[in-house]
Amino acid sequence: MKRTVFLIIVLTLIFLVIGLIVKNTFFKPANAALKIDSIPSANIFLDGKPLGKTPYEEKNLPPGEKNLKLVPEGGSFYPWETKIKLTSKTETVVKREFRESEAKSSGEIISLEKGIDKKTASLSIVSIPDSVRVSLNGEDKGFTPLVLEKLSQDEVSILFSSPGFREKTIRTKLFPGFRTNILVKLAEEEEKTEEKGEEESTAEPKATSTPSPKSVSPTVTPPPRPYIEIKNTPTGWLRVRL
């Protein structure tokens, strides 16, 4: 009796081990791929764990929702943090251009997920800011947020434009049976300063003094006095009356 119970326990353990091996071998979710690039180079943290620096590419990551953080090198830019979704047997692409502020920075996140129609591709676009005009291979498709179904192009060029923001072009592939999700961030345009041909002088002009004529008193020349010449007289003297 005891021997029978022991055999049952041993067989049960063997079946459990075999079941775990089969599950991990044939039913384990396929790994996901992740590609990250940035300007300037940045340190990468995925769910708090350091992965190295950009540019970065890895094809053996567990699928699921992840927290991604990029810390630019140099110390003159702010770190950037976001949520990404890694899907089995697909690659998620993250690009980021850091600038002096979040408003001036730009970037994109491109990911794939299984679509409804296995014969055609679809495209889902979300933008920051909203209401960005989308042009697909030169054809106007409307404004974001935007979903385009039954697409057949393998490679597409997508132009994003909005007043007050810099235009951005993304080139990517569309795959039948998958929906391509794009989150795009546009950068605000730089303020343009008009160059002045001549600088305006704020200094007051110096007063030019015209010398006024000096006051000169006229010189009065007295009239000549009358003179009388007196000659010798016989009497030795002469009476003169004026």
RACORBEL-V721416 format. One record per helix or strand of 2 or more residues. SS is the DSSP state (a for helix, b for strand). FROM is the first residue (numbers start at 1). TO is the last residue. Records with the same first field share a line. If there is no record, write none. Layout:
SS: FROM-TO ; FROM-TO
//
This chain:
a: 2-26
b: 32-39 ; 42-46 ; 49-53 ; 56-61 ; 64-72 ; 80-86 ; 91-97 ; 106-114 ; 121-128 ; 133-136 ; 139-143 ; 146-151 ; 155-161 ; 168-173 ; 178-185
//
